[in-house]
Amino acid sequence: MRRDTNKSRLKTKSERPVRRLLREGAVPSIFANVPTYLPKSEETPISTKKAGSSSRHEDETRRLDELEFSFNASDDITHLSHSDIASKLQSDSTVPHGFITIIVGDSLFIYLLRTAQDMPKIVACICLKPDMTVVCSLEDKRVPAAQYEDLLMNGQVAKLSQMVNLMARLKSWQDVSSSKPF
């Protein structure tokens, strides 16, 4: 005997019951012959808080903002003494190879020393003054500030990365000293 309560199917009633099948990909959740001593499975809602692409994007944006803030905080040298700046430059792995730092009076000198026929010569130099302005020289000639002002903020150095970029620029000019940009 058929116990189907769907009225439209009852109208097309046949003697043989219709075999019901699960849809493709469906997971059975109602079992008729389950013993009563087994607990009924309560459906736990799936949390999509972390699963959505927008929440992953927000998490990634937040993480990148934190990294940027951390980098900017460690890159700021406005509150450091010249000896602290020299120490940071010596420990920074991005500093171009060959530069030497020394403090003379109240200025920090960062210079590139080359030797020719066992004679040392300063081929490039950056002088960081107490007011955080810089003077650069290359091959015993002063480099016009217009050649590196794009690396500074209002004519002053405020970040360690600015110093590293200035050192790299001087070194590249020294490497191609026959075609100086000034």
Contact map, one row per residue, 1 for C-alpha under 8 A:
11100000000000000000000000000000000000000000000000000000000000000000000000000000000000000000000000000000000000000000000000000000000000000000000000000000000000000000000000000000000000
11110000000000001000000000000000000000000000000000000000000000000000000000000000000000000000000000000000000000000000000000000000000000000000000000000000000000000000000000000000000000
11111000000000000000000000000000000000000000000000000000000000000000000000000000000000000000000000000000000000000000000000000000000000000000000000000000000000000000000000000000000000
01111100110000000000000000000000000000000000000000000000000000000000000000000000000000000000000000000000000000000000000000000000000000000000000000000000000000000000000000000000000000
00111110010000000000000000000000000000000000000000000000000000000000000000000000000000000000000000000000000000000000000000000000000000000000000000000000000000000000000000000000000000
00011111110000000000000000000000000000000000000000000000000000000000000000000000000000000000000000000000000000000000000000000000000000000000000000000000000000000000000000000000000000
00001111111000000000000000000000000000000000000000000000000000000000000000000000000000000000000000000000000000000000000000000000000000000000000000000000000000000000000000000000000000
00000111111100000000000000000000000000000000000000000000000000000000000000000000000000000000000000000000000000000000000000000000000000000000000000000000000000000000000000000000000000
00010111111110000000000000000000000000000000000000000000000000000000000000000000000000000000000000000000000000000000000000000000000000000000000000000000000000000000000000000000000000
00011111111110000000000000000000000000000000000000000000000000000000000000000000000000000000000000000000000000000000000000000000000000000000000000000000000000000000000000000000000000
00000011111110000000000000000000000000000000000000000000000000000000000000000000000000000000000000000000000000000000000000000000000000000000000000000000000000000000000000000000000000
00000001111111000000000000000000000000000000000000000000000000000000000000000000000000000000000000000000000000000000000000000000000000000000000000000000000000000000000000000000000000
00000000111111100000000000000000000000000000000000000000000000000000000000000000000000000000000000000000000000000000000000000000000000000000000000000000000000000000000000000000000000
00000000000111111000000000000000000000000000000000000000000000000000000000000000000000000000000000000000000000000000000000000000000000000000000000000000000000000000000000000000000000
00000000000011111000000000000000000000000000000000000000000000000000000000000000000000000000000000000000000000000000000000000000000000000000000000000000000000000000000000000000000000
00000000000001111100000000000000000000000000000000000000000000000000000000000000000000000000000000000000000000000000000000000000000000000000000000000000000000000000000000000000000000
01000000000001111110000000000000000000000000000000000000000000000000000000000000000000000000000000000000000000000000000000000000000000000000000000000000000000000000000000000000000000
00000000000000011111000000000000000000000000000000000000000000000000000000000000000000000000000000000000000000000000000000000000000000000000000000000000000000000000000000000000000000
00000000000000001111100000000000000000000000000000000000000000000000000000000000000000000000000000000000000000000000000000000000000000000000000000000000000000000000000000000000000000
00000000000000000111110000000000000000000000000000000000000000000000000000000000000000000000000000000000000000000000000000000000000000000000000000000000000000000000000000000000000000
00000000000000000011111000000000000000000000000000000000000000000000000000000000000000000000000000000000000000000000000000000000000000000000000000000000000000000000000000000000000000
00000000000000000001111101110000000000000000000000000000000000000000000000000000000000000000000000000000000000000000000000000000000000000000000000000000000000000000000000000000000000
00000000000000000000111111000000000000000000000000000000000000000000000000000000000000000000000000000000000000000000000000000000000000000000000000000000000000000000000000000000000000
00000000000000000000011111000000000000000000000000000000000000000000000000000000000000000000000000000000000000000000000000000000000000000000000000000000000000000000000000000000000000
00000000000000000000001111100000000000000000000000000000000000000000000000000000000000000000000000000000000000000000000000000000000000000000000000000000000000000000000000000000000000
00000000000000000000011111110000000000000000000000000000000000000000000000000000000000000000000000000000000000000000000000000000000000000000000000000000000000000000000000000000000000
00000000000000000000010011111000000000000000000000000000000000000000000000000000000000000000000000000000000000000000000000000000000000000000000000000000000000000000000000000000000000
00000000000000000000010001111110000000000000000000000000000000000000000000000000000000000000000000000000000000000000000000000000000000000000000000000000000000000000000000000000000000
00000000000000000000000000111110000000000000000000000000000000000000000000000000000000000000000000000000000000000000000000000000000000000000000000000000000000000000000000000000000000
00000000000000000000000000011111000000000000000000000000000000000000000000000000000000000000000000000000000000000000000000000000000000000000000000000000000000000000000000000000000000
00000000000000000000000000011111110000000000000000000000000000000000000000000000000000000000000000000000000000000000000000000000000000000000000000000000000000000000000000000000000000
00000000000000000000000000000111110000000000000000000000000000000000000000000000000000000000000000000000000000000000000000000000000000000000000000000000000000000000000000000000000000
00000000000000000000000000000011111000000000000000000000000000000000000000000000000000000000000000000000000000000000000000000000000000000000000000000000000000000000000000000000000000
00000000000000000000000000000011111101000000000000000000000000000000000000000000000000000000000000000000000000000000000000000000000000000000000000000000000000000000000000000000000000
00000000000000000000000000000000111111000000000000000000000000000000000000000000000000000000000000000000000000000000000000000000000000000000000000000000000000000000000000000000000000
00000000000000000000000000000000011111100000000000000000000000000000000000000000000000000000000000000000000000000000000000000000000000000000000000000000000000000000000000000000000000
00000000000000000000000000000000001111100000000000000000000000000000000000000000000000000000000000000000000000000000000000000000000000000000000000000000000000000000000000000000000000
00000000000000000000000000000000011111110000000000000000000000000000000000000000000000000000000000000000000000000000000000000000000000000000000000000000000000000000000000000000000000
00000000000000000000000000000000000111111000000000000000000000000000000000000000000000000000000000000000000000000000000000000000000000000000000000000000000000000000000000000000000000
00000000000000000000000000000000000001111100000000000000000000000000000000000000000000000000000000000000000000000000000000000000000000000000000000000000000000000000000000000000000000
00000000000000000000000000000000000000111110000000000000000000000000000000000000000000000000000000000000000000000000000000000000000000000000000000000000000000000000000000000000000000
00000000000000000000000000000000000000011111000000000000000000000000000000000000000000000000000000000000000000000000000000000000000000000000000000000000000000000000000000000000000000
00000000000000000000000000000000000000001111100000000000000000000000000000000000000000000000000000000000000000000000000000000000000000000000000000000000000000000000000000000000000000
00000000000000000000000000000000000000000111110000000000000000000000000000000000000000000000000000000000000000000000000000000000000000000000000000000000000000000000000000000000000000
00000000000000000000000000000000000000000011111000000000000000000000000000000000000000000000000000000000000000000000000000000000000000000000000000000000000000000000000000000000000000
00000000000000000000000000000000000000000001111100000000000000000000000000000000000000000000000000000000000000000000000000000000000000000000000000000000000000000000000000000000000000
00000000000000000000000000000000000000000000111111100000000000000000000000000000000000000000000000000000000000000000000000000000000000000000000000000000000000000000000000000000000000
00000000000000000000000000000000000000000000011111110000000000000000000000000000000000000000000000000000000000000000000000000000000000000000000000000000000000000000000000000000000000
00000000000000000000000000000000000000000000001111110010000000000000000000000000000000000000000000000000000000000000000000000000000000000000000000000000000000000000000000000000000000
00000000000000000000000000000000000000000000001111110011000000000000000000000000000000000000000000000000000000000000000000000000000000000000000000000000000000000000000000000000000000
00000000000000000000000000000000000000000000001111111011000000000000000000000000000000000000000000000000000000000000000000000000000000000000000000000000000000000000000000000000000000
00000000000000000000000000000000000000000000000111111111000000000000000000000000000000000000000000000000000000000000000000000000000000000000000000000000000000000000000000000000000000
00000000000000000000000000000000000000000000000000111111100000000000000000000000000000000000000000000000000000000000000000000000000000000000000000000000000000000000000000000000000000
00000000000000000000000000000000000000000000000000011111110000000000000000000000000000000000000000000000000000000000000000000000000000000000000000000000000000000000000000000000000000
00000000000000000000000000000000000000000000000011111111111000000000000000000000000000000000000000000000000000000000000000000000000000000000000000000000000000000000000000000000000000
00000000000000000000000000000000000000000000000001111111111100000000000000000000000000000000000000000000000000000000000000000000000000000000000000000000000000000000000000000000000000
00000000000000000000000000000000000000000000000000001111111110000000000000000000000000000000000000000000000000000000000000000000000000000000000000000000000000000000000000000000000000
00000000000000000000000000000000000000000000000000000111111111000000000000000000000000000000000000000000000000000000000000000000000000000000000000000000000000000000000000000000000000
00000000000000000000000000000000000000000000000000000011111111100000000000000000000000000000000000000000000000000000000000000000000000000000000000000000000000000000000000000000000000
00000000000000000000000000000000000000000000000000000001111111110000000000000000000000000000000000000000000000000000000000000000000000000000000000000000000000000000000000000000000000
00000000000000000000000000000000000000000000000000000000111111111000000000000000000000000000000000000000000000000000000000000000000000000000000000000000000000000000000000000000000000
00000000000000000000000000000000000000000000000000000000011111111100000000000000000000000000000000000000000000000000000000000000000000000000000000000000000000000000000000000000000000
00000000000000000000000000000000000000000000000000000000001111111110000000000000000000000000000000000000000000000000000000000000000000000000000000000000000000000000000000000000000000
00000000000000000000000000000000000000000000000000000000000111111111000000000000000000000000000000000000000000000000000000000000000000000000000000000000000000000000000000000000000000
00000000000000000000000000000000000000000000000000000000000011111111100000000000000000000000000000000000000000000000000000000000000000000000000000000000000000000000000000000000000000
00000000000000000000000000000000000000000000000000000000000001111111110000000000000000000000000000000000000000000000000000000000000000000000000000000000000000000000000000000000000000
00000000000000000000000000000000000000000000000000000000000000111111111000000000000000000000000000000000000000000000000000000000000000000000000000000000000000000000000000000000000000
00000000000000000000000000000000000000000000000000000000000000011111111100000000000000000000000000000000000000000000000000000000000000000000000000000000000000000000000000000000000000
00000000000000000000000000000000000000000000000000000000000000001111111110000000000000000000000000000000000000000000000000000000000000000000000000000000000000000000000000000000000000
00000000000000000000000000000000000000000000000000000000000000000111111111000000000000000000000000000000000000000000000000000000000000000000000000000000000000000000000000000000000000
00000000000000000000000000000000000000000000000000000000000000000011111111100000000000000000000000000000000000000000000000000000000000000000000000000000000000000000000000000000000000
00000000000000000000000000000000000000000000000000000000000000000001111111110000000000000000000000000000000000000000000000000000000000000000000000000000000000000000000000000000000000
00000000000000000000000000000000000000000000000000000000000000000000111111110000000000000000000000000000000000000000000000000000000000000000000000000000000000000000000000000000000000
00000000000000000000000000000000000000000000000000000000000000000000011111111000000000000000000000000000000000000000000000000000000000000000000000000000000000000000000000000000000000
00000000000000000000000000000000000000000000000000000000000000000000001111111000000000000000000000000000000000000000000000000000000000000000000000000000000000111000000000000000000000
00000000000000000000000000000000000000000000000000000000000000000000000111111110000000000000000000000000000000000000000000000000000000000000000000000000000001110000000000000000000000
00000000000000000000000000000000000000000000000000000000000000000000000001111111000010000000000000000000000000000000000000000000000000000000000000000000000001110000000000000000000000
00000000000000000000000000000000000000000000000000000000000000000000000000011111000000000000000000000000000000000000000000000000000100000000000000000000000011100000000000000000000000
00000000000000000000000000000000000000000000000000000000000000000000000000011111100000000000000000000000000000000000000000000000000000000000000000000000000000000000000000000000000000
00000000000000000000000000000000000000000000000000000000000000000000000000001111110110000000000000000000000000000000000000000000000000000000000000000000000000000000000000000000000000
00000000000000000000000000000000000000000000000000000000000000000000000000000011111110000000000000000000000000000000000000000000000000000000000000000000000000000000000000000000000000
00000000000000000000000000000000000000000000000000000000000000000000000000000001111111000000000000000010011100000000000000000000010000000000000000000000000000000000000000000000000000
00000000000000000000000000000000000000000000000000000000000000000000000000000000111111100000000000000010000100000000000000000000000000000000000000000000000000000000000000000000000000
00000000000000000000000000000000000000000000000000000000000000000000000000000001111111110000000000000000000000000000000000000000000000000000000000000000000000000000000000000000000000
00000000000000000000000000000000000000000000000000000000000000000000000000001001111111111000000000000000000000000000000000000000000000000000000000000000000000010000000000000000000000
00000000000000000000000000000000000000000000000000000000000000000000000000000000011111111100000000001100000100000000000000000000000000000000000000000000000000000000000000000000000000
00000000000000000000000000000000000000000000000000000000000000000000000000000000001111111110000000000000000000000000000000000000000000000000000000000000000000000000000000000000000000
00000000000000000000000000000000000000000000000000000000000000000000000000000000000111111111000000000000000000000000000000000000000000000000000000000000000000000000000000000000000000
00000000000000000000000000000000000000000000000000000000000000000000000000000000000011111111001000000000000000000000000000000000000000000000000000000000000000010001000000000000000000
00000000000000000000000000000000000000000000000000000000000000000000000000000000000001111111001000001000000000000000000000000000000000000000000000000000000000000000000000000000000000
00000000000000000000000000000000000000000000000000000000000000000000000000000000000000111111100000000000000000000000000000000000000000000000000000000000000000000000000000000000000000
00000000000000000000000000000000000000000000000000000000000000000000000000000000000000011111111000000000000000000000000000000000000000000000000000000000000000000000000000000000000000
00000000000000000000000000000000000000000000000000000000000000000000000000000000000000000011111000000000000000000000000000000000000000000000000000000000000000000000000000000000000000
00000000000000000000000000000000000000000000000000000000000000000000000000000000000000000001111100000000000000000000000000000000000000000000000000000000000000000001000000000000000000
00000000000000000000000000000000000000000000000000000000000000000000000000000000000000001101111110000000000000000000000000000000000000000000000000000000000000000001001100000000000000
00000000000000000000000000000000000000000000000000000000000000000000000000000000000000000000011111100000000000000000000000000000000000000000000000000000000000000001001100100000000000
00000000000000000000000000000000000000000000000000000000000000000000000000000000000000000000001111100000000000000000000000000000000000000000000000000000000000000000000000000000000000
00000000000000000000000000000000000000000000000000000000000000000000000000000000000000000000000111110000000000011000000000000000000000000000000000000000000000000000000000000000000000
00000000000000000000000000000000000000000000000000000000000000000000000000000000000000000000000111111000000001111000000000000000000000000000000000000000000000000000000000000000000000
00000000000000000000000000000000000000000000000000000000000000000000000000000000000000000000000001111100000001111000000000000000000000000000000000000000000000000000000000000000000000
00000000000000000000000000000000000000000000000000000000000000000000000000000000000001000100000000111110000111100000000000000000000000000000000000000000000000000000000000000000000000
00000000000000000000000000000000000000000000000000000000000000000000000000000000000001000000000000011111000111000000000000000000000000000000000000000000000000000000000000000000000000
00000000000000000000000000000000000000000000000000000000000000000000000000000000011000000000000000001111111110000000000000000000000000000000000000000000000000000000000000000000000000
00000000000000000000000000000000000000000000000000000000000000000000000000000000000000000000000000000111111110000000000000000000000000000000000000000000000000000000000000000000000000
00000000000000000000000000000000000000000000000000000000000000000000000000000000000000000000000000000011111000000000000000000000000000000000000000000000000000000000000000000000000000
00000000000000000000000000000000000000000000000000000000000000000000000000000000010000000000000000000011111100000000000000000000110000000000000000000000000000000000000000000000000000
00000000000000000000000000000000000000000000000000000000000000000000000000000000010000000000000000000011111110000000000000000011110000000000000000000000000000000000000000000000000000
00000000000000000000000000000000000000000000000000000000000000000000000000000000011001000000000000001111011111000000000000000011100000000000000000000000000000000000000000000000000000
00000000000000000000000000000000000000000000000000000000000000000000000000000000000000000000000000001111001111100000000000001111000000000000000000000000000000000000000000000000000000
00000000000000000000000000000000000000000000000000000000000000000000000000000000000000000000000000111100000111110000000000001110000000000000000000000000000000000000000000000000000000
00000000000000000000000000000000000000000000000000000000000000000000000000000000000000000000000000111000000011111000000001111100000000000000000000000000000000000000000000000000000000
00000000000000000000000000000000000000000000000000000000000000000000000000000000000000000000000001110000000001111100000001111000000000000000000000000000000000000000000000100000000000
00000000000000000000000000000000000000000000000000000000000000000000000000000000000000000000000001110000000000111110000111110000000000000000000000000000000000000000000000000000000000
00000000000000000000000000000000000000000000000000000000000000000000000000000000000000000000000000000000000000011111000111100000000000000000000000000000000000000000000000000000000000
00000000000000000000000000000000000000000000000000000000000000000000000000000000000000000000000000000000000000001111111110000000000000000000000000000000000000000000000000000000000000
00000000000000000000000000000000000000000000000000000000000000000000000000000000000000000000000000000000000000000111111110000000000000000000000000000000000000000000000000000000000000
00000000000000000000000000000000000000000000000000000000000000000000000000000000000000000000000000000000000000000011111000000000000000000000000000000000000000000000000000000000000000
00000000000000000000000000000000000000000000000000000000000000000000000000000000000000000000000000000000000000000011111100000000000000000000000000000000000000000000000000000000000000
00000000000000000000000000000000000000000000000000000000000000000000000000000000000000000000000000000000000000000011111110000000000000000000000000000000000000000000000000000000000000
00000000000000000000000000000000000000000000000000000000000000000000000000000000000000000000000000000000000000001111011111000000000000000000000000000000000000000000000000000000000000
00000000000000000000000000000000000000000000000000000000000000000000000000000000000000000000000000000000000000001111001111100000000000000000000000000000000000000000000000000000000000
00000000000000000000000000000000000000000000000000000000000000000000000000000000000000000000000000000000000000111100000111111000000000000011000000000000000000000000000000000000000000
00000000000000000000000000000000000000000000000000000000000000000000000000000000000000000000000000000000000000111100000011111000000000000111000000000000000000000000000000000100000000
00000000000000000000000000000000000000000000000000000000000000000000000000000000000000000000000000000000000000111000000001111100000000011111000000000000000000000000000001100100000000
00000000000000000000000000000000000000000000000000000000000000000000000000000000000000000000000000000000000011110000000001111110000000011100000000000000000000000000000001000000000000
00000000000000000000000000000000000000000000000000000000000000000000000000000000000000000000000000000000000011100000000000011111000001111000000000000000000000000000001000000000000000
00000000000000000000000000000000000000000000000000000000000000000000000000000000000000000000000000000000001111000000000000001111100001110000000000000000000000000000000000000000000000
00000000000000000000000000000000000000000000000000000000000000000000000000000000000000000000000000000000001110000000000000000111110111100000000000000000000000000000000000000000000000
00000000000000000000000000000000000000000000000000000000000000000000000000000000000000000000000000000000011100000000000000000011111111000000000000000000000000000000000000000000000000
00000000000000000000000000000000000000000000000000000000000000000000000000000000010000000000000000000000011000000000000000000001111110000000000000000000000000000000000000000000000000
00000000000000000000000000000000000000000000000000000000000000000000000000000000000000000000000000000000000000000000000000000000111110000000000000000000000100000000000000000000000000
00000000000000000000000000000000000000000000000000000000000000000000000000000100000000000000000000000000000000000000000000000001111111000000000000000000000111000000000000000000000000
00000000000000000000000000000000000000000000000000000000000000000000000000000000000000000000000000000000000000000000000000000001111111100000000000000000001110000000000000000000000000
00000000000000000000000000000000000000000000000000000000000000000000000000000000000000000000000000000000000000000000000000000111100111110000000000000000001110000000000000000000000000
00000000000000000000000000000000000000000000000000000000000000000000000000000000000000000000000000000000000000000000000000000111000011111000011010000000000000000000000000000000000000
00000000000000000000000000000000000000000000000000000000000000000000000000000000000000000000000000000000000000000000000000011110000001111100011110000000000000000000000000000000000000
00000000000000000000000000000000000000000000000000000000000000000000000000000000000000000000000000000000000000000000000000011100000000111111111000000000000000000000000000000000000000
00000000000000000000000000000000000000000000000000000000000000000000000000000000000000000000000000000000000000000000000000111000000000011111111000000000000000000000000001000100000000
00000000000000000000000000000000000000000000000000000000000000000000000000000000000000000000000000000000000000000000000001110000000000001111100000000000000000000000000000000100000000
00000000000000000000000000000000000000000000000000000000000000000000000000000000000000000000000000000000000000000000000001110000000000001111110000000000000000000000000000000000000000
00000000000000000000000000000000000000000000000000000000000000000000000000000000000000000000000000000000000000000000000000000000000000001111111000000000000000000000000000000000000000
00000000000000000000000000000000000000000000000000000000000000000000000000000000000000000000000000000000000000000000000000000000000000111101111100000000000000000000000000000000000000
00000000000000000000000000000000000000000000000000000000000000000000000000000000000000000000000000000000000000000000000000000000000000111100111110100000000000000000000000000000000001
00000000000000000000000000000000000000000000000000000000000000000000000000000000000000000000000000000000000000000000000000000000000000010000011111110000000000000000000000000000000001
00000000000000000000000000000000000000000000000000000000000000000000000000000000000000000000000000000000000000000000000000000000000000110000001111111000000000000000000000000000000000
00000000000000000000000000000000000000000000000000000000000000000000000000000000000000000000000000000000000000000000000000000000000000000000000111111100000000000000000000000000000000
00000000000000000000000000000000000000000000000000000000000000000000000000000000000000000000000000000000000000000000000000000000000000000000001111111100000000000000000000000000000011
00000000000000000000000000000000000000000000000000000000000000000000000000000000000000000000000000000000000000000000000000000000000000000000000111111111000000000000010000000000000000
00000000000000000000000000000000000000000000000000000000000000000000000000000000000000000000000000000000000000000000000000000000000000000000000011111111101000000000000000000000000000
00000000000000000000000000000000000000000000000000000000000000000000000000000000000000000000000000000000000000000000000000000000000000000000000001111111100000000000000000000000000000
00000000000000000000000000000000000000000000000000000000000000000000000000000000000000000000000000000000000000000000000000000000000000000000000000011111100000000100110000000000000000
00000000000000000000000000000000000000000000000000000000000000000000000000000000000000000000000000000000000000000000000000000000000000000000000000011111111111000100000000000000000000
00000000000000000000000000000000000000000000000000000000000000000000000000000000000000000000000000000000000000000000000000000000000000000000000000001111111111000000000000000000000000
00000000000000000000000000000000000000000000000000000000000000000000000000000000000000000000000000000000000000000000000000000000000000000000000000000001111100000000000000000000000000
00000000000000000000000000000000000000000000000000000000000000000000000000000000000000000000000000000000000000000000000000000000000011000000000000001001111110000000000000000000000000
00000000000000000000000000000000000000000000000000000000000000000000000000000000000000000000000000000000000000000000000000000000001111000000000000000001111111000000000000000000000000
00000000000000000000000000000000000000000000000000000000000000000000000000000100000000000000000000000000000000000000000000000000000111000000000000000001101111110110000000000000000000
00000000000000000000000000000000000000000000000000000000000000000000000000011100000000000000000000000000000000000000000000000000000100000000000000000001100111110100000000000000000000
00000000000000000000000000000000000000000000000000000000000000000000000000111100000000000000000000000000000000000000000000000000000000000000000000000000000011111110000000000000000000
00000000000000000000000000000000000000000000000000000000000000000000000000111000000010001000000000000000000000000000000000000000000000000000000000000000000011111111000000000000000000
00000000000000000000000000000000000000000000000000000000000000000000000000100000000000000000000000000000000000000000000000000000000000000000000000000000000000111111100000000000000000
00000000000000000000000000000000000000000000000000000000000000000000000000000000000000000000000000000000000000000000000000000000000000000000000000000011000011111111110000000000000000
00000000000000000000000000000000000000000000000000000000000000000000000000000000000000000000000000000000000000000000000000000000000000000000000000000000000010111111111000000000000000
00000000000000000000000000000000000000000000000000000000000000000000000000000000000000001000011100000000000000000000000000000000000000000000000000000000000000011111111100000000000000
00000000000000000000000000000000000000000000000000000000000000000000000000000000000000000000000000000000000000000000000000000000000000000000000000000010000000001111111110000000000000
00000000000000000000000000000000000000000000000000000000000000000000000000000000000000000000000000000000000000000000000000000000000000000000000000010010000000000111111111000000000000
00000000000000000000000000000000000000000000000000000000000000000000000000000000000000000000001100000000000000000000000000000100000000000000000000000000000000000011111111100000000000
00000000000000000000000000000000000000000000000000000000000000000000000000000000000000000000001100000000000000000000000000000000000000000000000000000000000000000001111111110000000000
00000000000000000000000000000000000000000000000000000000000000000000000000000000000000000000000000000000000000000000000000000000000000000000000000000000000000000000111111111000000000
00000000000000000000000000000000000000000000000000000000000000000000000000000000000000000000000000000000000000000000000000011000000000000100000000000000000000000000011111111100000000
00000000000000000000000000000000000000000000000000000000000000000000000000000000000000000000000100000000000000010000000000010000000000000000000000000000000000000000001111111110000000
00000000000000000000000000000000000000000000000000000000000000000000000000000000000000000000000000000000000000000000000000000000000000000000000000000000000000000000000111111111000000
00000000000000000000000000000000000000000000000000000000000000000000000000000000000000000000000000000000000000000000000000000000000000000000000000000000000000000000000011111111100110
00000000000000000000000000000000000000000000000000000000000000000000000000000000000000000000000000000000000000000000000000110000000000000110000000000000000000000000000001111111100000
00000000000000000000000000000000000000000000000000000000000000000000000000000000000000000000000000000000000000000000000000000000000000000000000000000000000000000000000000111111100000
00000000000000000000000000000000000000000000000000000000000000000000000000000000000000000000000000000000000000000000000000000000000000000000000000000000000000000000000000011111111100
00000000000000000000000000000000000000000000000000000000000000000000000000000000000000000000000000000000000000000000000000000000000000000000000000000000000000000000000000001111111100
00000000000000000000000000000000000000000000000000000000000000000000000000000000000000000000000000000000000000000000000000000000000000000000000000000000000000000000000000000001111100
00000000000000000000000000000000000000000000000000000000000000000000000000000000000000000000000000000000000000000000000000000000000000000000000000000000000000000000000000000001111110
00000000000000000000000000000000000000000000000000000000000000000000000000000000000000000000000000000000000000000000000000000000000000000000000000000000000000000000000000001001111111
00000000000000000000000000000000000000000000000000000000000000000000000000000000000000000000000000000000000000000000000000000000000000000000000000100000000000000000000000001000001111
00000000000000000000000000000000000000000000000000000000000000000000000000000000000000000000000000000000000000000000000000000000000000000000001100100000000000000000000000000000000111
